[in-house]
Amino acid sequence: MKKKKLSISSDKTQLSRFSGDKEAWPVYISVGNIAKSVCRQTSKRAMILLGYIPITKLECLSEATCKDRAYRLFHYCMSYILRLFSELSS
């Protein structure tokens, strides 16, 4: 069976202007051989939303610690979201 290439993308976005400036990183997946011009058109439905990664302010921590924790949180959430694909491929 031939392996398919998948494309994972994420970009920080503002979720709501009316309830306290909530932000998150939506995580999308697509088949790897779809043209960029098609992927960027939401009406084509080439990208599927897998989930949201939260963005926290972590105000109680120092700046250096905050950056490290935010980095770790992002990567932990991403590995959690992608765990299913790892299990399916083995």
Buried (B, 14 or more C-beta within 10 A) or exposed (E): EEEEEEBBEBEEEEEEEEEEEEBBBBBBBBEEEEEEEEBEEEEEEBBEEBBBBEBEEBEEEEEEEBEEEBEEBBEEBBEEBBEEEEEEEE
